[in-house]
Amino acid sequence: MATEGAQVLLSVEAEGYVQSLERFELPEIGSYRWSKQHEYIEKLNMQAVVSAAAQEDEFVKEYFITYEKIPTLIYELITTEVWKDKIFQAFVDMDFQPKITFPIYMVLYHEATLINLLETLLFHREACESAEDSILDLLDYCYRKLTSLVARKDEDDDDPNDQVDVTSAAPSSPLDELEKQNAVLDFDINIKTVSVLRYITDHISSMPLSVMTRMLNTHDIPILLVELIESPPWSRRRKGKLQKYIDSKWQEIDHRDTFKLTKLEGQVWLALFQLLMSPDCQQKYDLSSYRKNTILKLRSYLTEVTLDQLPILAEMQRYLEHLSIMDPPPAKKDLVLEQVPEIRDSILKKYAGKWSKIAKKQSKTHFNPNKTDLKDQAKRWADTYNFDVLEGLLTDPPKCAVCGEPATKRCSRCQNEWYCRRECQVTHWPKHKTACNLLHDSLQKVKEEQTS
């Protein structure tokens, strides 16, 4: 159903958008200028994905490297993360009741757009190198997100959508709905960081030495990845059936595909392979008794089925067998002046104790638009999130949100989810209700403002 050569942006448009990107301070998030940049980044993300999927000229990637804007993306990513942790939480604490919730949702969604764009760009070595020292900040960001995934599996095996009590008589406030959406977005963002981390490990030899040191000995990423292999948060059982998180959705797995590796699971194994088998990493990684015993747990997961799908892991299997009977040589102890990430710490230090003040001001300005601003925002949203244009960019037919079969029916309220038949739509409604109401109510308010 895709049109041949479908594009979101022309090359010259993408170049202008990339050139214009700038770093916004925390109090500016949600402003008119920030919103314009969000739209630029959203379109650049769409075009980058389209070009990569079609194996066409990836001009978006080239412009980000040429104009040295990848550090800007990383700065925006971490600033948005802090905004969600501090300002959004302050909105919840002060019981802010916005007239329209979509502008706040756009900030929450902004982090997902940024990590998705970085996932596409950092596949390439030159893009990772272009990140320069900010790659340390991105590495720490990935560590925080993966740690959150591990904690989530330990504490709560439920999908955030499952926590919506559709039978509750008490109406949810706008911020309650946003919190639920934020939980869903956060899980998807955390999952995306697996790919980003894998690309960093792939290109680690061409990065500052501090990246390897921080990854191996400061954060102990190999042990974290082993924990994810042992207790994968992207796999669960519902009513006795196995489900896996694939393409940003929970999908039921046929019993014949139980041991088939998903792309996400493959990313974890490839990252582990690079960190354990690279000669440079082996020299730097201090394999203590605890680390050795934890890593040896991987042997039970390297079955014939797994090796058939990723033959390269046979080399790691041999290494683990050798490791089990011999002590590894001591790590090479070089004197290293380690660089440390600065972005998050500098933001936290700059605005410490000011979160409530910033939240109160933003609640009266950026997230309290007048009628004129609302109409302008509605036009820009309609242009950026044009579902007909997005549909034309799909390389495959849309899939049913419930069963994964080819879909021909779309939710009439929000125009965002697809279904193959009415039964699937009815089944999915309890989970879809939150997002659907959020989009529908926001657009309805915009229409009312336009006609008044």
Sequence and secondary structure as in RCSB ss.txt:
>XXXX:A:sequence
MATEGAQVLLSVEAEGYVQSLERFELPEIGSYRWSKQHEYIEKLNMQAVVSAAAQEDEFVKEYFITYEKIPTLIY
ELITTEVWKDKIFQAFVDMDFQPKITFPIYMVLYHEATLINLLETLLFHREACESAEDSILDLLDYCYRKLTSLV
ARKDEDDDDPNDQVDVTSAAPSSPLDELEKQNAVLDFDINIKTVSVLRYITDHISSMPLSVMTRMLNTHDIPILL
VELIESPPWSRRRKGKLQKYIDSKWQEIDHRDTFKLTKLEGQVWLALFQLLMSPDCQQKYDLSSYRKNTILKLRS
YLTEVTLDQLPILAEMQRYLEHLSIMDPPPAKKDLVLEQVPEIRDSILKKYAGKWSKIAKKQSKTHFNPNKTDLK
DQAKRWADTYNFDVLEGLLTDPPKCAVCGEPATKRCSRCQNEWYCRRECQVTHWPKHKTACNLLHDSLQKVKEEQ
TS
>XXXX:A:secstr
   TT  SS HHHHHHHHHH     GGGTTSHHHHHHHHHHHHHHHHHHHHHHHT   HHHHHHHHTT HHHHHH
HHHHHHHHIIIIIHHHHHTT   S SHHHHHHHHHHHHHHHHHHHHTTSHHHHHHTTTHHHHHHHHHHHHHHHHH
HHHHH  S GGGG  TT  S   HHHHHHHHHHHHHHHHHHHHHHHHHHHHHTGGGS HHHHHIIIIIS HHHHH
HHHHHS TTEEEETTEEEEEETTEEEE  GGGTT   HHHHHHHHHHHHHHH HHHHHH    HHHHHHHGGGGG
G  HHHHHH TTHHHHHHHHHHHHHS                HHHHHHHHTTT HHHHHHHHHHTTTS  HHHHH
HHHHHHHHHT HHHHHHH SS  B TTT SB  EE TTTS  EESSHHHHHHHHHHHHHHHHHHHHHHHHHHHHH
H 
